[in-house]
Amino acid sequence: MTTIKKTICALFTLVLVNVGAAQADSSNFAGPYIGLSVSGYGVGIDGNSRSTHTDSGGTDNNVQVGKVAAVSGGEVGYSIPLGSAMLIDIGASLLTGEAKLDYQSDDAGSVNADVALTIDDLVTYYIAPTLVLSDTSSLYVKVGLSEADIGVKGDVTTPGNLSGTTWAIGTRTVLESGIFIRSEAGYTEYNGISSHGKGTTQSVETTYSAEPTTAYGSISLGFRF
């Protein structure tokens, strides 16, 4: 992820440096817009499950699981022109769908250690500096605040919802009719989450912690008003 972030930062610098280089009309992209998207999401979790036994100490289990899911969603935003070749795109997107991650503990005696984690309803509020390349095409970098609902199945408590930072790069092509096509790739690093066993198994207490990360690619079709 560090390499991806460096690449996005380099593109961000390129956009700023070349603001005056493009000879195009930013008004073709300016104004409010709405869109629908289809995305492929890869969700990864690097975590740890620890089962503490009253009669035999504790057992640690590393958790590294992943899931790929196709989700759909929508976006709404407003592009503000900053000269003939630069815009600031401010908006919000919602992706619906669920990614489920199952973890079965190696500890056969601990029901608490078997956990199913679900992530859904991903909302991102973003700002995207945009360089106009021509009258119909543009290049942008995006940074946003993302939040997602989280659920847990198993004999563990439900942790708080996820929040994190999204970084992305993309292109946007606008036709004379106002219809646009957007392609985008990025990733989100979420805050760590933790949970613990409810204690229905008297001799075992389980704690669970993880750091989810998502990477995605999306295609959007929308309309600029």
C-alpha positions as CSV (number, residue, x, y, z in Angstrom):
1,M,0.0,0.0,0.0
2,T,2.9,2.3,0.6
3,T,3.9,2.1,-3.1
4,I,0.4,2.9,-4.2
5,K,0.2,5.9,-1.9
6,K,3.5,7.2,-3.2
7,T,2.2,6.8,-6.8
8,I,-1.0,8.7,-6.0
9,C,1.0,11.5,-4.3
10,A,3.3,11.7,-7.3
11,L,0.3,12.1,-9.6
12,F,-1.2,14.7,-7.3
13,T,2.0,16.7,-7.6
14,L,1.9,16.3,-11.4
15,V,-1.7,17.6,-11.5
16,L,-0.7,20.7,-9.6
17,V,2.5,21.4,-11.5
18,N,0.7,21.1,-14.9
19,V,-2.3,23.1,-14.1
20,G,-1.2,25.8,-16.6
21,A,-0.1,23.4,-19.3
22,A,-3.5,22.1,-20.4
23,Q,-5.3,24.0,-23.1
24,A,-8.9,23.1,-22.4
25,D,-12.2,24.5,-21.0
26,S,-12.9,23.4,-17.5
27,S,-16.5,24.6,-17.8
28,N,-17.3,21.4,-19.8
29,F,-16.8,19.6,-16.5
30,A,-18.1,22.1,-14.0
31,G,-21.4,21.9,-12.1
32,P,-23.5,19.3,-10.2
33,Y,-23.6,15.7,-11.3
34,I,-24.9,12.3,-10.3
35,G,-23.7,8.8,-11.2
36,L,-24.1,5.1,-10.8
37,S,-21.2,2.8,-10.4
38,V,-20.1,-0.9,-10.4
39,S,-17.1,-1.8,-8.4
40,G,-14.9,-4.8,-7.6
41,Y,-13.7,-4.7,-4.0
42,G,-11.0,-6.7,-2.4
43,V,-11.2,-6.8,1.4
44,G,-8.3,-8.0,3.5
45,I,-8.0,-8.4,7.2
46,D,-4.8,-8.9,9.2
47,G,-5.7,-9.7,12.8
48,N,-5.3,-11.8,15.8
49,S,-7.6,-14.1,17.9
50,R,-6.6,-15.0,21.4
51,S,-8.4,-17.6,23.5
52,T,-7.7,-17.6,27.2
53,H,-8.4,-20.9,29.0
54,T,-9.0,-21.0,32.8
55,D,-7.3,-24.4,33.0
56,S,-4.5,-24.2,30.4
57,G,-3.4,-20.7,29.7
58,G,-4.0,-19.1,26.3
59,T,-3.7,-19.7,22.6
60,D,-2.9,-17.1,19.9
61,N,-4.1,-17.4,16.3
62,N,-3.1,-15.1,13.6
63,V,-5.9,-14.1,11.2
64,Q,-5.1,-13.2,7.6
65,V,-8.2,-13.5,5.4
66,G,-9.4,-11.9,2.2
67,K,-12.6,-11.5,0.1
68,V,-13.4,-10.2,-3.3
69,A,-16.9,-8.8,-3.8
70,A,-18.8,-7.0,-6.6
71,V,-20.9,-4.0,-5.4
72,S,-23.0,-1.3,-6.9
73,G,-23.6,2.2,-5.8
74,G,-24.1,5.9,-6.6
75,E,-22.5,9.2,-6.2
76,V,-23.4,12.9,-6.2
77,G,-21.1,15.9,-6.4
78,Y,-20.2,19.3,-7.6
79,S,-17.2,20.3,-9.7
80,I,-15.9,23.8,-9.1
81,P,-13.7,25.4,-11.9
82,L,-10.4,27.0,-10.8
83,G,-9.3,28.5,-14.0
84,S,-9.4,27.0,-17.5
85,A,-7.6,23.8,-16.7
86,M,-8.3,23.0,-13.1
87,L,-11.3,21.9,-11.0
88,I,-12.0,20.9,-7.5
89,D,-14.5,18.0,-7.3
90,I,-16.4,17.7,-4.0
91,G,-18.8,14.8,-3.5
92,A,-20.0,11.7,-1.8
93,S,-20.5,8.1,-2.8
94,L,-22.4,5.2,-1.4
95,L,-21.6,1.5,-2.2
96,T,-24.1,-1.1,-1.2
97,G,-23.4,-4.8,-0.8
98,E,-21.7,-7.0,1.7
99,A,-18.3,-8.5,2.0
100,K,-18.2,-11.4,4.5
101,L,-15.0,-12.8,6.1
102,D,-15.1,-16.1,8.0
103,Y,-12.4,-17.2,10.4
104,Q,-12.4,-20.6,11.9
105,S,-10.1,-21.0,14.9
106,D,-7.5,-23.7,15.1
107,D,-8.6,-24.1,18.7
108,A,-11.3,-26.8,18.6
109,G,-12.3,-26.2,22.2
110,S,-13.2,-22.5,21.7
111,V,-16.5,-21.7,20.1
112,N,-15.8,-18.0,20.8
113,A,-12.8,-18.0,18.4
114,D,-14.9,-18.8,15.3
115,V,-15.8,-15.3,13.9
116,A,-17.6,-14.1,10.8
117,L,-17.1,-10.4,10.0
118,T,-19.2,-8.4,7.6
119,I,-18.6,-5.0,6.0
120,D,-21.3,-3.2,4.1
121,D,-22.7,0.2,3.2
122,L,-19.5,2.0,2.4
123,V,-19.9,5.8,2.4
124,T,-17.0,8.1,1.2
125,Y,-16.9,11.9,1.4
126,Y,-14.2,13.1,-1.0
127,I,-12.4,16.0,-2.6
128,A,-10.6,15.5,-6.0
129,P,-8.3,18.0,-7.6
130,T,-8.8,17.6,-11.3
131,L,-6.6,18.5,-14.3
132,V,-8.5,19.1,-17.6
133,L,-6.6,17.3,-20.4
134,S,-9.0,18.2,-23.3
135,D,-12.5,19.4,-23.8
136,T,-13.8,15.9,-23.0
137,S,-11.2,14.2,-20.7
138,S,-9.7,14.9,-17.3
139,L,-7.4,13.3,-14.8
140,Y,-7.9,13.5,-11.0
141,V,-6.6,12.3,-7.7
142,K,-9.0,11.8,-4.8
143,V,-8.7,11.8,-1.0
144,G,-11.7,11.0,1.1
145,L,-13.1,10.0,4.5
146,S,-14.8,6.6,4.3
147,E,-17.1,4.9,6.8
148,A,-18.6,1.5,6.7
149,D,-21.0,-0.6,8.8
150,I,-19.6,-3.6,10.5
151,G,-21.2,-6.7,11.9
152,V,-19.9,-9.8,13.7
153,K,-21.5,-13.3,13.8
154,G,-20.2,-15.5,16.6
155,D,-19.9,-15.5,20.4
156,V,-18.2,-12.1,20.3
157,T,-19.3,-8.5,20.9
158,T,-19.9,-6.2,17.9
159,P,-17.1,-3.5,17.4
160,G,-17.7,0.0,16.4
161,N,-18.2,0.9,12.7
162,L,-15.2,1.4,10.5
163,S,-13.7,4.7,9.4
164,G,-10.6,5.4,7.3
165,T,-8.9,7.3,4.6
166,T,-9.4,6.6,0.9
167,W,-6.8,7.4,-1.8
168,A,-7.6,7.0,-5.5
169,I,-6.7,8.1,-9.0
170,G,-9.1,8.2,-12.0
171,T,-10.2,9.6,-15.3
172,R,-13.4,11.3,-16.3
173,T,-14.8,11.7,-19.9
174,V,-17.7,14.0,-20.5
175,L,-19.8,14.0,-23.7
176,E,-21.5,17.1,-25.1
177,S,-24.8,15.7,-23.8
178,G,-23.6,15.9,-20.2
179,I,-23.2,12.1,-19.9
180,F,-19.9,11.1,-18.4
181,I,-17.9,8.0,-17.8
182,R,-15.5,7.7,-14.9
183,S,-12.9,5.0,-14.2
184,E,-11.2,4.9,-10.9
185,A,-8.8,2.7,-8.8
186,G,-7.9,3.2,-5.1
187,Y,-7.8,1.8,-1.6
188,T,-8.9,2.5,1.9
189,E,-7.0,2.0,5.1
190,Y,-9.4,1.6,8.0
191,N,-8.9,2.1,11.7
192,G,-8.3,-1.1,13.8
193,I,-11.2,-2.9,15.3
194,S,-11.4,-5.2,18.4
195,S,-14.0,-7.5,20.0
196,H,-14.1,-9.9,22.8
197,G,-16.0,-13.0,23.7
198,K,-19.4,-12.7,25.4
199,G,-18.5,-15.5,27.8
200,T,-21.1,-18.1,27.0
201,T,-18.4,-20.7,27.2
202,Q,-17.4,-20.6,30.8
203,S,-13.9,-21.8,30.5
204,V,-12.8,-19.7,27.5
205,E,-12.5,-16.0,26.9
206,T,-11.7,-14.8,23.4
207,T,-10.4,-11.4,22.2
208,Y,-10.3,-10.5,18.5
209,S,-8.5,-7.6,16.8
210,A,-8.0,-6.7,13.1
211,E,-7.0,-4.0,10.7
212,P,-9.1,-4.1,7.5
213,T,-7.9,-2.7,4.2
214,T,-9.9,-2.5,0.9
215,A,-8.7,-2.0,-2.6
216,Y,-11.0,-1.4,-5.5
217,G,-11.6,-0.6,-9.2
218,S,-14.8,1.0,-10.4
219,I,-16.6,2.2,-13.5
220,S,-19.3,5.0,-13.2
221,L,-21.8,6.3,-15.6
222,G,-23.4,9.6,-14.8
223,F,-24.8,12.9,-15.9
224,R,-23.5,16.5,-15.4
225,F,-26.2,19.1,-15.2
